[in-house]
Amino acid sequence: MSLALGAALLAALAYAGASILQALGVRGGSSAAALTRSPLYLAGLGLDGLAWLLSLVALRRLPTFAVQSLLAGSLALTVLLARVVLRSRLRTRDTVAVLLLVGALGVVGGAGTEQPAPLVPAPVLVALCVAAGLCLSAVLALRRSGSTVFAVLAGLGYSVAALGARAVEVPPAWWRVALEPVAWAVVVAGVAGTLAYAAALEKGSVGAATALLWSVEVVVPAVAGFALLGDEVRPGWFGAAVAALVVVVGCSVVLAGSPAIPEEG
């Protein structure tokens, strides 16, 4: 197993573990102030941060469609962990969705050959920086919008962050990456995604918000990765990869509505 693939799989596991820890932390109707003192909830936030960093590592060597699809697999892991840890109910459709998602991710993993980060044209880099700023501006400007709008904005924010992480040029002196505008665009887009997802959860159900989030976060980076970043699919696997992405999105929608997905916040 390559370092990049291992990082993506560990990121998915960390996201799933974070959801369970945060769900345990909010049990009993904890207030927002109490959550800041809950070791379980704080550990969950820490795992979220670790998962994001691992995803950035994966994006340096794997195409965006592969990494984002593997991260969407965290929903399947969350459902399974919730069944064991939280004794949550698992519907028949959830079981089928988990099995289909595992199969689809296997296809995605086979189609997404390891490849170095691309040399991206300057106009695309500028567009990513502008997109990051627009995402954050939209989140701040549309404060009265509903959960659906914020869920889509969250997906777009995280999509831009993923594309930026794939596109940013890391200098030989790696610490100089902080001087790269695209690196800051990754941070800005990530902040926009986090704020938007929190607002989506506050204004609506976790299932609907998560389903929209992952649908956008899988489809947008996949299309943009092919069109703008030169992401490649293993020869002869394009049709299978597209079909697998459709299955990933469909299963994510089903699993996001599962009673096993913990309510957070």
N, C-alpha and C positions, 0 to 999 in steps of 0.2 A: 504494500500500500504506500502511495506517495505521501509526502508531507502535506501537500495541498489537500488531497482527498481526506486524509486523516483529520486535518484542521476543520474541514467542512462538516464532517460527521461529528466531531467533538462539539462543534458549535451548535449543531442541531440538538445534541444531547443536553448541552448546557442550557439552551433555551427552554427545553422541556422541564429540566430540573428547576429552573428559575420559576416557571409557572407554578409548579407544585409547592415550592417553598413560600412563594408569595401568597398562594391560596391558604396555606397553613397559617401564615402570619396574620391574615385578615380575618380568620375565623373568630366568631364571637362578636362581630361588629366593631372591630377596633377603629378608633378615630384616626384621622390623619396624623395627629400629634403622636398618638401611641405607636403608629407604624414606624415612626422614626427611631423608636426605641426597641422595636421587635427584632431580635437576632435573626429569626427565620426570614422575615421580610427583607431585611438588609442583605442577608446572604443571597436571596433571590435576585436583588438588584445587582449585586456583585457578579453573580453568574451571568446576568444579562450583558453586563459590560465585557466579561471575559468572552462570551459567545460572539459579540460584535467584533472584538479584536481578532478572534480566530477566523471569522469570516473574511476579514481583510487580508489575512495571510493566505487563505484559500484563493481569493480573487487575484492574487499575483501570479498564479500558475494555472488556474482553471477558468474556462469561459464563464461569463456571468450567468448564462441560462442553467449551467450545471450547478453552480454554487447556490443560486437562489432556489432552485428546485429541491436541493438537498436540505436547505434550511427550512423549507416548507414541510419537510418530513418531520420536523419537530412536533407538528400537530399530532401525528400518529404516536410518537413517543409520549407526548403529554397525556393522550387518552389512555395508553397502556399503563403509564405510571399512576395516573389518577385512579385507575381500577384497582391497583394493588395498594397504594398508599392511602387514598381517600375513600376507598370502597365505593367509588362512583359506579353508576349503572352504565353498562355497555350495550348499546342497541345492536341488532343484527346488521343494520346498514353500516354501523361504525366498524364492525369486524370486517365486513366486505371491503369497506373503504381503506382500512389499514392494509389489508392484503394487496389490493390493487395499487395502493400508493407505494408499497415496498417494491412491487414488480416494476412500476413505472420509474422509480428512482434507480433501479438496477439498469434499466434501458438508458436513462439519462447519464448515469455514470459511465456506461460503455460508449455513449456517443460523444461525451465531452472529453476529448483527449487533452492531456496536459500540454499547455502551450505557454510561452512567455507572454508577459504583458505587452500589448501592442505599442508601436510608435504612433501616437494619435496626432492628427493634424491640429494645428493651432486653433482654427475656427471651432473645432469640436470641443477643445479644452475651454475656450471662452464660453461656448454654449453651456457647458456643464456648470461653470461658475455662475452664469446668469440664471440658470435653472435653479441652482441651490438658493440664490437670493430670492427668486420669485416664490419658491416653496415656503420659505420662512415668512416672507411678506404676506403671503396669502393666509397662512395660519394666524398671524397677528391681526390681519384686517378682517377676517371672516369669523370673528369671535362669537357671533350670534347664530352661526350656521348649525345645522343638525349633525347627527352622528355620521350619516352617510358621507357628507362632504368632508368631514375630518378624517374618516377612514380612508377615503381616496387620497387626500392630501398626505396622510401618513405613508401610504403605499408609494406615492410619487417621491416623497422625501427620501425614504429608504432606497428607492430605486436609483435616484441621483447619487446617493452616497455610495451605493455598490458600483455604479458605472465610474464614478470618480476614483474609487479605490483601484479599479481595474486599469484606469487610464493614466493615473499619476505616475510621473517619472521619478524613480527613487535614485538619487545621486549615489556615487560610490561612498561618499561620507554620508551615511544614511540620515544623520541628524539634520542635514541640510534640507530634508524633505519639508521641514517646517517653513521653508522659504517659498515653497511651491504654492501658487494660488489654488490649484486644484485640491491640494491637501486640505486647505481651509474650507474649500467648497464641500468636501466630504464631511467635515465637522458640522458646518452650517446645515447641510441637508439632513444629517443625522439628528441634530437638535430639532429641526422642523418636524421630522418624522415622529420623534418621541413626544413632542408637545401635541401634535395632531392626534396621535393614537390615544394619549391620555384623555384628550377632549372627547374623542369618539366614544371611549368607554364610559365617560361621565354622562354623556348625553343619550346613550343607547345601550343595546345589549352587546355583551362581549362576543357572542357568536356571530352576529351580523357584521360587526366591526372587523373581527379577525378574518372572516371570510373575504371581505372586500380588500382588506390590507394585503393578504397573501395573493389574491388574484392579481392585483395590480403589481405587486412586488415580484411575481414570477413572470408575467407577460411583458411588462414594459422593459425590464433589463434584457430579456431574451431578444426582443425585437430590436432594441437599440444596440445591443451587443453585436448582433449580426450586421446591422446597417451602418453603424458608426465606428465600432471598435475592431471590426475584422475578426470577431470570434469565429472559430471554425468547428465543424462537426466531422467526426470520423467519416471517411469516404463510404458512401452507401448507407449511411445511418440517418440521413436528414429526415426522411419520412417518419421513421420510427421515433426520432427525437421530438418532432412536432406532435405526434400522437401521444407520446409520453407526457409532454408538457400539458396537453389538454386533460389527460387523466389526473395529473398532479393538481391542476386547478380545480377540477370537479371534486376530487376526493378532499381537498382542503376545505371546500365549501361545506361538504357533508360533515367533516370532522369538526369544523368550527362551530357547528350547531349542536354538537353532541352534549348531552348532560354531563359528560365526563370532563369537559373543558372547564377548568375552574373560573369562577368569577373573581376578578381582581379589582383592587381599588377600594 
